[in-house]
Amino acid sequence: MTTTLPPAPEATQPAPGAAARAAATAAPAHVRPVIRFRSSRPDLLLCGVLLCVILLVQGWNITHFPTLSDDEGTYLAQAWAVQQGDGLAHYTYWYDHPPLGWIQIAILTWIPSLVAPETMSVASMRFAMLAVGAACAVLLYVLARRLFLPRWAAGLAMALFGLSPLSVVLQREIFLDNIAVMWMLLAFCLAASPSRHLWHHFAAGLTAAVSVLTKETMLVVLPALLVTMWRHSHRDTRKFAVTGAITACALIGLSYPLFALLNNELFPGEGHVSLIDGITYQMSREGSGFILDEGSGSHGVLRSWLYYDTVLPIGGLAGAALLLLTVRWSVTARALAGPALVVALLTLVAMRPSGYLPAMYVIQALPFLALVLAGGAAIMVHAVLERPLGRVLPTVPRRTGLVDGRLRLRRLLKRGAFGAQTPTGEARETDAPATGRAARATRLTALLVLAAAAAAYVVPRWYDGNRAALTADANAPYRAAAAWMQNEVDDPARTRVLVDDALWLDLVHDGFEPGTGAIWFYKADLDPAVAKTMPRGWRDLDYVVSSPTVRRDAVDLPGVRSALEHSTPVAVFGTGEDRIEIRRISPAGGAQ
């Protein structure tokens, strides 16, 4: 006779919670809902509304504020040279920055320059930067959603980035950093692609290389990009994805030294510029001091940043610190580990005791500061709304994703896991829903009060920071000086003028000879090709347009300093340190 044993209870009817634990253990890490931005109407609507507001604020009064800078004029003049087919720069290209940056500016300004070539000046061409700013804002929103931030947090990141007075002022200007940030944000979006296609990761490497070749300092951000790609790639193809991205980035990046090698300009030599010389110059630039030393130039740059906005820099640093400290326990912190690492790396570079800190350096950090600040806010909101009072939430397995964790939380609540315990250890289910609703209402009220307090703190300060950008006219002296040179100089084709690059293109459009008639003042002392056309030095010049930039840097340029000393002002526009003087050079050597 065959005896049949009854089946064990666990074989046919698993113990309560056993199946859930098994499923949680087998579930892949970070199981999140896939967000398809293009098919999400709420996301499209929120992003579109915020984009319109950002473009309105950044575009209003864009030609009048901030003051035109020599760097803007230089990049636009180099873009003009590319458009004209005169080479990579309006003077000898000496490998100060990779040329890809102003080649892109040439593309951005090509259409308006075809319509009205005489208006291709720094002020009017700032409108081309609105397209770059719009792309950065949209990419930041997409990145936030791909890193699993809730919709409100993604909108917060976009608003923080686009409406901060620092962004409003610096994103208007024609800086290579703005274009480089656009490409790096695209690289992060591709690295965090929900599709996890290998070609997305290869494309991330390509766009990262384009970002570095636009502004070489973006090289610092690449380790954080790899962290994002590693965390958001599929584990079965992760090695292939990272290897392909690194290979693509390296191949595109090496095209720059290859270009120099093919032109016999890689190594130093007599009679030509070289890439090695350019790198040596950049690495040997005099430092601006430690950023926390009150007497240093770097500290002055920091004060200028905080003058416009304290919320984004300080709040972003706090958000990055929170994310990095909670990366072991928070799913959101792990998803945002890459952007938080960007902020940390850029901060460490800025704090070098002997490093050089330019004012536009913060542009590279702005979108990531906004993203980690919004991420930190999302963590705090989630902790306040979801963490139970009195009792601790039973531990959810570490490999349980957000969706599984919420499902289990609902089951626990239904079973009264957080209600008062009876003497027999069973939960009184009748008390749990009422207690939960009251606690959630209390937390929600507290969050609304905190949000109102934050808005009351931020809005007045941002209003003050943006008011000058929306109303002030800082470029009236430049416009007046350009008009005087156009109307008062009888024979511009035979007139030689020292001028900064902010006015260089204006003079070229007015008939001054590019390069030797309208002379970028640095080249009078530093370019041998220009010096050959001035055998008598300052005596071969007719005018010098003395702007704040010219007066500041003339200390280290003996030819420019002599031209200022042997000239007399014939027109002055503006007052104080911001004035612009048009000075006629006296061949007899008289000065005033």
C-alpha positions in Angstrom: 0.0 0.0 0.0 1.3 3.4 -0.9 1.1 6.0 1.7 0.7 9.6 0.4 1.9 12.3 2.7 -0.1 15.5 2.9 1.7 18.3 1.2 3.5 20.8 3.4 1.6 24.0 4.0 4.4 26.1 2.6 4.5 24.1 -0.6 0.9 24.8 -1.6 0.0 27.9 0.3 3.0 30.2 1.0 3.2 31.9 4.3 1.9 35.5 4.4 4.6 37.8 3.0 6.8 35.0 1.7 5.7 35.5 -1.9 6.1 39.3 -1.6 9.6 38.9 -0.1 10.6 36.5 -2.9 9.2 38.9 -5.6 11.0 41.8 -4.0 14.3 39.9 -3.9 14.0 38.9 -7.6 12.9 42.4 -8.7 15.6 44.5 -10.4 16.9 47.5 -8.6 15.2 50.9 -9.0 12.0 49.6 -10.6 10.4 52.9 -11.7 7.6 53.9 -14.0 9.1 54.8 -17.4 8.3 58.4 -18.3 7.7 59.2 -21.9 8.0 62.9 -22.1 6.7 63.3 -25.6 3.4 61.5 -24.8 2.8 63.0 -21.4 0.5 66.0 -21.8 0.9 67.3 -18.2 4.7 67.3 -18.6 4.5 69.0 -22.0 2.0 71.6 -20.6 4.1 72.4 -17.5 7.4 72.5 -19.4 5.8 74.7 -22.1 4.4 77.2 -19.7 7.7 77.5 -17.7 9.6 77.8 -21.0 7.5 80.8 -22.1 8.0 82.5 -18.7 11.8 81.9 -18.9 12.1 83.2 -22.4 10.2 86.3 -21.5 12.3 87.1 -18.5 15.6 86.3 -20.2 14.8 88.0 -23.4 13.4 91.3 -22.0 15.9 94.1 -22.2 18.6 91.6 -23.4 20.5 94.1 -25.5 20.8 96.7 -22.7 21.9 94.5 -19.8 24.4 93.3 -18.8 27.3 95.5 -20.0 28.9 94.2 -23.2 32.1 92.3 -22.5 35.3 91.8 -24.4 34.9 88.0 -24.3 31.5 88.2 -26.0 32.9 90.4 -28.7 35.9 88.1 -29.2 33.7 85.0 -29.7 31.4 86.8 -32.0 34.2 88.3 -34.0 35.7 84.8 -34.4 32.3 83.5 -35.5 32.2 86.4 -38.0 35.6 85.3 -39.4 34.3 81.7 -39.8 31.3 83.0 -41.7 33.5 85.2 -43.9 35.8 82.2 -44.7 38.8 84.1 -43.2 39.8 81.2 -41.0 39.1 80.2 -37.4 39.5 83.7 -35.9 39.7 87.3 -36.9 43.4 87.3 -36.1 45.9 84.4 -35.9 44.2 81.5 -34.1 46.5 80.5 -31.3 44.7 77.6 -29.6 43.3 79.6 -26.6 40.1 77.6 -26.8 38.9 74.8 -29.2 37.3 76.5 -32.2 34.2 74.4 -32.1 32.5 76.9 -29.7 32.5 79.9 -32.0 31.8 77.7 -35.0 28.5 76.9 -33.4 28.0 80.6 -32.7 28.5 81.2 -36.4 25.8 78.7 -37.1 23.4 80.3 -34.6 24.0 83.8 -36.0 24.1 82.8 -39.7 20.4 83.5 -40.4 20.2 86.9 -38.7 23.5 87.9 -40.3 22.1 87.1 -43.7 19.0 89.1 -43.1 20.8 92.2 -41.7 24.6 91.8 -41.8 25.1 95.4 -40.6 23.4 94.5 -37.3 25.8 91.7 -36.5 27.0 93.2 -33.2 27.3 91.8 -29.7 24.1 93.4 -28.4 21.8 92.2 -31.2 23.3 88.8 -31.5 22.5 88.0 -27.9 19.1 87.0 -29.1 20.8 83.9 -30.6 21.6 82.8 -27.0 17.9 82.6 -26.2 17.7 79.4 -28.3 20.6 78.0 -26.3 18.9 78.9 -23.0 15.6 77.4 -24.1 17.3 74.2 -25.1 19.1 74.0 -21.7 15.8 74.6 -19.8 13.9 71.9 -21.6 16.8 69.4 -21.4 17.0 70.0 -17.6 13.3 69.2 -17.2 13.7 66.0 -19.3 16.7 65.0 -17.3 14.9 65.6 -14.0 12.0 63.3 -15.1 14.4 60.7 -16.4 16.0 60.7 -13.0 12.6 59.9 -11.5 11.9 63.3 -9.9 8.1 64.0 -9.6 6.6 66.4 -12.0 6.5 69.3 -9.5 10.2 68.8 -8.6 11.2 68.8 -12.3 9.2 72.0 -12.8 10.9 73.5 -9.7 14.4 72.6 -11.1 13.5 74.2 -14.4 12.2 77.4 -12.7 15.2 77.6 -10.4 17.6 77.3 -13.3 15.8 79.6 -15.8 14.6 82.4 -13.4 17.6 82.7 -11.1 19.1 86.2 -11.5 22.5 84.5 -12.1 21.0 82.6 -15.1 19.2 85.6 -16.4 22.3 87.7 -16.4 24.9 85.1 -17.6 22.8 83.1 -20.0 22.1 86.3 -22.0 25.8 86.7 -22.8 27.6 85.1 -25.7 29.7 82.7 -23.7 31.1 79.3 -24.8 30.1 78.0 -21.3 26.4 78.3 -22.2 26.7 76.2 -25.3 28.9 73.6 -23.6 26.3 73.2 -20.8 23.6 72.5 -23.4 25.6 69.6 -24.9 26.5 68.2 -21.5 22.8 68.3 -20.4 22.0 66.4 -23.6 24.7 63.9 -22.7 23.1 63.3 -19.3 19.7 62.9 -20.8 21.0 60.2 -23.2 22.9 58.5 -20.3 19.7 58.3 -18.3 17.6 57.2 -21.3 14.7 54.9 -20.1 15.1 52.8 -23.3 18.7 51.9 -22.4 19.7 51.5 -26.0 23.5 51.1 -26.6 23.4 53.8 -29.2 22.0 56.3 -26.6 25.1 55.7 -24.5 27.4 56.0 -27.6 25.6 59.3 -28.4 26.1 60.4 -24.8 29.9 60.0 -25.3 29.7 61.9 -28.6 27.8 64.9 -27.1 30.0 64.9 -24.0 33.0 65.3 -26.4 31.3 68.1 -28.2 30.7 69.8 -24.9 34.4 69.5 -23.9 35.5 70.8 -27.4 33.2 73.7 -26.9 34.7 74.7 -23.5 37.5 72.5 -22.3 36.7 73.0 -18.6 33.7 70.7 -19.0 36.2 67.8 -18.9 35.8 68.0 -15.1 32.2 66.8 -15.4 32.9 63.6 -17.3 33.3 61.3 -14.2 29.8 62.3 -13.0 28.4 61.5 -16.5 29.9 58.0 -16.2 28.3 57.6 -12.8 24.9 58.5 -14.2 25.4 56.1 -17.1 26.5 53.3 -14.9 23.5 53.6 -12.6 20.9 53.9 -15.4 22.2 51.4 -17.9 21.1 47.8 -18.0 23.3 45.5 -16.0 23.6 43.0 -18.8 25.0 45.6 -21.3 26.5 48.1 -18.8 30.1 47.3 -19.7 29.4 47.7 -23.4 27.6 50.9 -22.8 30.3 52.5 -20.7 33.1 51.3 -22.9 31.3 52.5 -26.1 30.7 55.9 -24.5 34.3 56.3 -23.4 35.5 55.3 -26.8 33.2 57.7 -28.7 34.2 60.5 -26.4 37.9 59.8 -26.7 37.8 59.5 -30.5 35.9 62.8 -31.0 38.1 64.6 -28.4 41.3 63.5 -30.1 40.3 65.2 -33.3 41.4 68.5 -31.7 45.1 67.5 -31.2 44.9 65.7 -34.5 43.9 68.9 -36.2 46.9 70.7 -34.6 49.2 67.9 -35.7 48.1 67.9 -39.3 48.7 71.7 -39.3 52.2 71.2 -37.9 51.0 73.2 -34.8 50.9 70.6 -32.1 54.4 71.2 -30.8 56.1 74.5 -30.2 58.3 75.8 -32.9 59.6 79.0 -34.5 57.2 81.0 -36.7 54.0 79.3 -35.7 51.5 78.8 -32.9 51.1 75.5 -31.2 48.5 73.6 -29.1 51.2 72.8 -26.5 51.9 76.5 -26.1 48.2 77.2 -25.7 47.8 74.6 -23.0 51.0 75.8 -21.2 49.6 79.4 -21.2 46.3 78.3 -19.8 47.9 76.2 -17.1 50.4 78.9 -16.1 47.9 81.8 -15.8 48.2 83.7 -12.7 45.8 82.4 -10.1 43.1 84.6 -8.5 43.6 83.3 -5.0 41.6 81.2 -2.6 37.9 81.7 -2.9 37.4 82.2 0.9 40.2 84.7 1.2 38.5 88.1 1.4 41.3 89.9 -0.3 41.5 87.6 -3.3 40.1 88.0 -6.8 38.3 84.7 -6.5 36.5 85.9 -3.4 35.4 89.0 -5.4 34.0 86.7 -8.1 32.1 84.8 -5.4 30.7 88.0 -4.0 29.5 89.0 -7.5 27.6 85.7 -7.8 26.0 86.0 -4.4 25.1 89.6 -5.1 22.7 88.4 -7.8 21.5 85.2 -6.1 22.3 83.4 -2.8 19.4 80.9 -3.2 20.7 78.7 -6.0 24.4 78.5 -5.1 24.0 78.0 -1.4 20.8 75.9 -1.7 22.3 73.8 -4.5 25.4 73.1 -2.4 23.2 72.0 0.5 21.1 69.9 -1.8 24.2 68.2 -3.3 25.5 67.5 0.3 22.1 66.0 1.3 22.0 63.7 -1.8 25.6 62.5 -1.3 25.1 61.8 2.4 21.9 59.9 1.8 22.9 58.0 -1.3 22.9 54.6 0.6 19.4 55.0 1.9 17.5 57.1 -0.6 16.5 55.9 -4.1 16.2 59.5 -5.2 19.7 60.3 -4.0 21.1 57.3 -5.9 19.3 58.4 -9.1 20.7 61.9 -8.7 24.2 60.8 -7.7 25.7 62.0 -11.0 24.4 65.6 -10.8 25.3 65.8 -7.2 28.8 64.7 -8.1 29.0 67.4 -10.8 28.3 70.1 -8.1 31.0 68.5 -5.8 33.6 68.4 -8.5 33.0 71.9 -9.8 33.1 73.2 -6.2 36.5 71.4 -5.5 38.0 72.9 -8.7 36.7 76.4 -7.7 38.3 76.1 -4.3 41.9 75.5 -5.5 44.1 77.8 -3.5 46.1 79.0 -6.6 43.5 78.5 -9.3 42.1 81.0 -11.7 38.3 81.6 -11.3 36.5 83.5 -14.1 33.1 85.0 -13.6 31.4 82.7 -16.1 32.6 79.5 -14.3 29.4 79.3 -12.4 27.4 78.8 -15.7 28.6 75.2 -15.8 27.1 74.5 -12.4 23.8 76.3 -12.6 21.6 73.6 -14.1 23.1 70.9 -11.7 22.7 73.2 -8.7 19.0 73.6 -9.6 18.5 69.9 -10.2 20.1 68.8 -6.9 18.2 71.5 -5.0 14.9 70.3 -6.4 16.0 66.7 -5.7 16.8 67.6 -2.1 13.4 69.2 -1.8 11.7 66.1 -3.2 13.5 63.9 -0.6 12.3 66.1 2.2 8.8 66.2 1.0 8.6 62.5 0.5 10.1 61.9 4.0 7.5 64.2 5.6 4.5 62.9 3.7 5.3 59.2 3.7 7.2 58.5 7.0 4.7 57.3 9.7 4.5 58.9 13.1 5.1 56.9 16.3 6.0 53.6 14.7 8.8 52.8 12.3 7.9 51.6 8.9 8.8 47.9 8.6 12.0 47.5 6.5 11.4 47.1 2.8 14.1 45.0 1.1 16.9 47.2 -0.5 16.3 45.8 -3.9 12.6 46.7 -3.8 11.7 49.4 -6.3 9.6 52.4 -5.6 6.4 50.8 -7.1 6.8 47.6 -5.1 7.5 49.6 -1.9 4.4 51.7 -2.3 2.3 48.6 -2.9 3.6 47.0 0.2 3.0 50.2 2.2 -0.7 50.1 1.1 -1.0 46.5 2.2 0.6 47.3 5.6 -1.8 50.2 6.1 -4.8 48.0 5.2 -3.7 45.5 7.8 -3.4 48.2 10.4 0.3 47.9 10.7 0.6 51.5 12.1 -2.4 51.4 14.3 -2.5 51.1 18.1 -1.6 47.5 19.2 -4.0 45.4 21.3 -2.7 43.4 24.2 -2.7 40.3 21.9 -0.5 42.1 19.4 -3.2 42.6 16.8 -3.7 46.0 15.3 -7.0 47.8 15.7 -7.9 48.5 12.0 -10.6 51.0 12.9 -8.0 53.5 14.3 -5.4 53.4 11.5 -7.3 55.2 8.7 -8.4 58.1 10.8 -5.0 58.4 12.4 -3.3 58.2 9.0 -5.6 60.9 7.5 -5.0 63.3 10.4 -1.2 62.8 10.3 -1.1 63.3 6.6 -3.2 66.5 6.8 -0.8 67.8 9.5 2.2 67.1 7.4 0.6 68.6 4.3 -0.2 71.7 6.2 3.4 72.0 7.5 4.7 71.5 3.9 2.5 74.3 2.6 3.6 76.6 5.3 7.3 75.8 4.6 6.7 76.3 0.8 5.0 79.7 1.5 7.9 80.7 3.7 10.5 79.7 1.0 8.6 81.6 -1.6 8.4 84.7 0.7 12.2 84.5 1.1 13.1 83.8 -2.6 10.7 86.0 -4.6 11.7 89.4 -3.2 15.4 88.6 -3.6 15.0 87.4 -7.1 12.8 90.4 -7.9 15.7 92.7 -6.8 18.3 90.6 -8.6 16.3 90.6 -11.9 15.0 94.1 -11.7 18.2 95.6 -13.1 18.3 93.0 -15.9 14.8 93.9 -16.9 15.1 97.7 -16.7 18.6 99.0 -16.7 20.5 100.3 -19.8 24.1 99.5 -19.2 25.2 99.7 -22.8 24.2 103.3 -23.7 27.8 104.4 -23.7 28.8 101.7 -26.1 26.0 102.6 -28.5 26.9 106.3 -28.3 30.6 105.5 -29.0 29.7 103.3 -32.0 27.5 106.1 -33.4 30.2 108.7 -32.9 32.8 106.6 -34.8 30.3 106.0 -37.6 29.3 109.7 -38.0 32.4 111.7 -37.1 35.3 109.8 -38.8 35.5 111.1 -42.4 37.6 108.3 -43.9 37.2 105.1 -41.9 39.0 103.0 -44.5 42.3 104.9 -43.8 41.8 105.4 -40.1 43.4 103.2 -37.5 41.7 102.7 -34.2 42.6 100.6 -31.1 39.3 99.2 -29.7 38.1 96.3 -27.6 36.3 93.4 -29.2 32.9 94.6 -27.9 33.0 97.4 -30.5 35.2 95.7 -33.1 32.4 94.4 -35.3 30.6 97.7 -35.2 33.7 99.5 -36.6 34.1 96.8 -39.3 30.5 97.3 -40.5 31.2 101.1 -40.6 34.0 100.6 -43.1 37.1 100.3 -40.9 39.6 97.8 -42.3 39.3 94.5 -40.3 42.4 93.6 -38.4 44.6 96.6 -39.3 42.2 99.5 -39.3 40.0 98.4 -36.5 42.6 96.8 -34.2 41.7 94.6 -31.2 43.9 96.4 -28.7 45.5 93.2 -27.3 47.0 92.5 -30.8 48.9 95.8 -30.9 51.3 94.4 -28.4 50.9 90.6 -28.6 50.5 89.8 -32.3 53.7 90.1 -34.4 51.7 90.3 -37.6 49.9 93.4 -36.4 53.1 94.9 -34.9 54.7 94.8 -38.4 52.0 97.1 -39.7 52.9 99.7 -36.9 56.6 100.3 -37.3 56.3 103.6 -35.3 54.1 102.1 -32.6 51.4 104.4 -31.2 52.3 107.1 -33.7 50.8 105.0 -36.5 47.4 105.1 -34.8 44.7 107.8 -35.1 42.3 106.9 -32.2 42.0 104.7 -29.2 38.6 104.0 -27.8 39.2 103.8 -24.0 36.7 101.5 -22.5 36.9 100.0 -19.0 38.5 96.8 -20.4 41.1 98.8 -22.3 42.0 100.9 -19.3 42.2 97.9 -17.0 44.5 95.8 -19.2 46.6 98.6 -20.5 48.8 98.2 -17.4 50.4 95.1 -19.0 50.4 96.4 -22.6 53.0 99.0 -23.1 51.9 99.9 -26.6 48.3 100.5 -25.6 49.5 102.4 -22.5 51.6 104.7 -24.7 48.6 105.3 -27.0 46.5 106.4 -24.0 49.2 108.6 -22.6 49.7 110.4 -25.9 46.1 111.1 -26.7 43.4 113.6 -25.8 39.7 112.9 -25.4 37.4 114.2 -28.1 34.2 112.6 -26.8 33.2 111.0 -23.5 30.1 108.8 -23.0 28.9 107.8 -19.5 30.5 108.6 -16.2 32.8 107.1 -13.7 34.5 103.8 -14.2 32.0 102.7 -16.9 32.7 105.7 -19.1 33.9 105.3 -22.7 36.3 107.9 -24.1 37.2 108.4 -27.7 40.7 109.7 -27.7 42.6 111.2 -30.7 46.2 110.4 -30.8 48.6 113.3 -31.3 51.6 112.6 -33.5 53.6 115.3 -31.7 53.2 113.3 -28.5 50.9 115.6 -26.6 48.7 114.1 -24.0 45.9 115.0 -21.7 
